[in-house]
Structure formats: C-alpha cells, structure tokens
Amino acid sequence: MPAAHIPSVSTEDDLQAFTKPEVMARLKCSERHVDRLIDAGKLQPIGRRARGVTVRITARSLREYIYGPVSAGEPA
C-alpha cells in the first residue's frame, strides 16, 4: 500500500485552529464523534473545554490524526 502524501506544512499552518463544525466537515463525521476524538486525546483542543465556549482544534493535531505523526527526520 503506498504511503499517504503529507502536504507541505509551514509554521503559519500550525498556528491555525479549527472549530468543531470545520473539523466535522473535513472528517465528514458528527459532532459527537469529534467530541469522542477529543476525549480520547486524538485531537488536541486549544484551552479548556467548557459549556458555552467555542472549542478550537489545533491544525497540527488534525493533520496528525489524518496523516499520522511526522517524525523529525522525514520531510514535511
């Protein structure tokens, strides 16, 4: 099976954050599934999760969930 192509990443990309609806659209899944991924530690939210607070997911954690972690020796 061929390795997945990981798009090139810049520092500015890692500063981006996504809301839960944006993550849901990218993963084509439900809000509950995104909550489960956060609870399992597979997606990293910014700040604390609290009722009434918009949850933002780091671009890095979303990319690592989709493509897997990139080791330091591999090109990004």
Secondary structure, DSSP 4 states (H G I P E B T S, - for coil): -PPPPPPP--HHHHT-EEEHHHHHHHHT--HHHHHHHHHTTSS-BSS---TTS--EEEHHHHHHHHH-PPPTTS--
